[in-house]
Amino acid sequence: MYTHILIPTDGSETAEKAVVAGIDYAREANARVVFFTAVPEYQMPSEAELLARHATPLSEYERQAGEAARAILDKVARLAKDANVAFETDYAFNDHPSQAIIDAAKRHHCDAIFMATHGRTGFSRLVHGSETGDVLVNSDIPTFVYR
């Protein structure tokens, strides 16, 4: 039985279903949970943005992105609290969510990952990719996929 589970979320409806299922699993297994979300990295402004003074300073971007991440994580934290599941939250700036998920699981010494898949196929999967598929391919940590 797994005792320390990473549950990544992007705040979507699909991810929330996996969060609820992961919390149920954690409650039954008496496991601790780490809720995690990845935030896109700061993009350097173009010369045109700088000249037009439309560039967001790094500190402001980090503040806004941190607030967005905390809003996502606070929502799932309330669900865990209501279910009496021990949890912590974490986020990271990373343009590659699948790698950020794997890194977070290792950083927190999780023994399992419980995540959603959007179930995209065909052209949609080609365009949007599959973070879940990338975690499955690149991680040696057991990963449960909720669909």
N, C-alpha and C positions, 0 to 999 in steps of 0.2 A: 504494500500500500504506500502511496506517495504521501509525504508529509509537508512538503514546501513547494507550492505550485505558483508559477508565474501565469497570470491571466492578462494578456495584452488586450487593449481596447483602443479603438479610434473614435469612440463615441457614437458610432452608427447603430441603427436598430439591429442589424445582424450581429454586431459585436456584443450588444447588450444581452441578446438571447444566450450567447455563449458565456457571458459573465454570470448570468443567473444560474445556468447549468453548472458552471465551475464552482460557484458558491455552494450549491447543493452538494456537489461531489466533495468539496472541502469540509463541509459540515459533517457529512456522513463518515468521512475518513479522519476527522479530527485533525485536519491539516491547516497550516498557515498559508496565507495567500499574499502574493505581491501583485498589485495591479500596476500596469505599466502602459504608457503611451509614448509614441515617438513624435517629435515635433520637427518639421522641416528646418534645416539649417538656414542661417542668415545668408541671403544672396547679396553679393556686392552690387551696389547701384551702378548703373551705366553712367557714362559721361553725361549723357543727355539729362538723366535724372538729377545728377549733381548740379549741372548748370541751371536747371529749372527749379532747383531746391525742392524736389519732390522725393528726395531720398529719406528713408526712415533710418535714424541712427541705430547702430547695433544695440545699444542699451535699451532703447524704446522697443525694438523688435523683441528682444529677450524678455522684457517685461510683459508685453502683450501675449507672446507665445506661452510664457509661463502661466499667465492667467487662464489662457484657453486650456492648457494641459491640466491645471488644477481643477477647472470646472468639470472636465471629463472625469477626472479621478475622484473628485468629491462626490459625484453622483453614484459611482459604483461603490465607494466607501460606505455610503449610507446603506446600501443594500447588504453589504457584509456585516455592518454593525447590527442591522435589524435581524440578521440570521445568526448572530453571536459567533461569527467566524473571525479569528485573529487575522489581521491584515496590516500591510503597509503599502505605501504608494511611491511611485518613482516615475520620472520621465527623463528623456534625453533628447538633445538636438541631434538629429541624424536624418539624412536624406534617403537612407536605405533602411526602412522599418524592419525588414526581416533580420538584418544584421543587428540592429539595435535591440530587437527582442532576444536574440540569442545571447548578446553581450549582457543584457540585464539579467537573464536567467543564470548565467555564470557568475556575475557580480554578486547576486543575492544567494548563490548556492542552492538554487531550486533543483528539485529532482524530477520535475515534470513541467510541461507547458500545456495549457488548456486554452485553445483559441478557436475563433470562428473562421469560416470560409464563406466568401460571397457566392461560391459555386459557379463562377463565370466559366464559360466554355467558348470555343471558337474565336471569332474576331474580338469579342469583348475581352477575353483572357489575354489575347495577343496585345491589345492596346493597353489594358490596365495592369497586366501582369498578375502574379499571385504571390502575395507576401507569405501566405500560409504554405504554399508549395515550396517557396524558397527556404522557409524554416525547416520543413520536412527534409529537404535535400541537404541542407548545410549544418544541421544541428545533430549532435549525438545525444541530446537530452530527449527522453521519451515525450512525444507530443500527441495530445489528444485533439482531434479536430471535430468541432461541433458544426453541424450543417442544418 
